[in-house]
Amino acid sequence: MKQQLWAGIAILALALPASAAPTPEPDLPLWEVGLFGGAASTPAYPGSADRESRALVLPMLIYRGKVLRADRSGVSARLFDTERVDLDLGFQMSLPARSDDVPARAGMPDLNSLLEFGPRLKVLLSEPSAANRVRLELPLRMPLELGNGFRRQGLVFEPRVVFETSGSDQRWNADANLGMVFGNARLNQYFYEVAPQYATASRPAYEAKAGLMMTRVGLSLSHALTPDWRVFGFTRYDNYTHAANRDSPLFRKNSGLSIGFGFTWTAYRSQARAWE
């Protein structure tokens, strides 16, 4: 049950598409509550030939505070904000994978969900119009393994360029992003290390090292059907051709595709407006 709960929260973090507006619109409510429903399918881990899928419905809370924010672009705490530079705390999660469901990892420990959080520097590169902008994001996150005593599993750095656009009436938002994901030695060991006690004839022992994990391209789109109902979808393509640990026996594919879709329904919203 606990594993299913973390998996559900991970779907929420994976599937909510980025908002096209970097700051809340003045006519939006300070908070909203309702329901989130979603489904996501991703590789069991980067480079895996197997997949993990989850689908469920969860309570939803949106809060648009001046510092703390939990909205359709994720959960963050804004630390510094100017017209062109924004520093906040970003969060991300991954789906768990049971080794019994992944032949390459048979007999090895399960991969639990990772909660990643850390500082994220966002720099506005271009704003050709009010509805279109390009920014550079430089997040540095620390993954914590959930379900195993919140054990720290290294560091991840994911520089990326993001293009955002929205309709004139804000009923639809879309973004496209291109970036690279780097992990230190401990994070790569979590995914690709084969300790001697888990080595077999077809899975030799392997010591993972720090370096590039993948290059990544992502797309997301959301559309407001009514003031209370919104649907969204996303897709993400990861390429591992130049990954630092391609020699690991756990590395089975050169690319991976993640997809997801879902909805949000707002049941109640505050009379107070965002940032009043």
Secondary structure, DSSP 8 states (H G I E B T S, - for coil): -HHHHHHHHHHHHHHS---S-SS--TTSBSEEEEEEEEEEEEESSTT-SSEEEEEEEEEEEEEE-SSEEEETTEEEEEEEE-SSEEEEEEEEE---B-GGG-GGGTTS--B--EEEEEEEEEEEEEEEETTEEEEEEEEEEEEEETTTTSEE---EE--EEEEEEE-TTSSEEEEEEEEEEEE-HHHHHHHH-B-GGG--SSS--B---SEEEEEEEEEEEEEESSSSEEEEEEEEEEE-TT-TTTTSTT---SEEEEEEEEEEEEEEE-SSBTT-
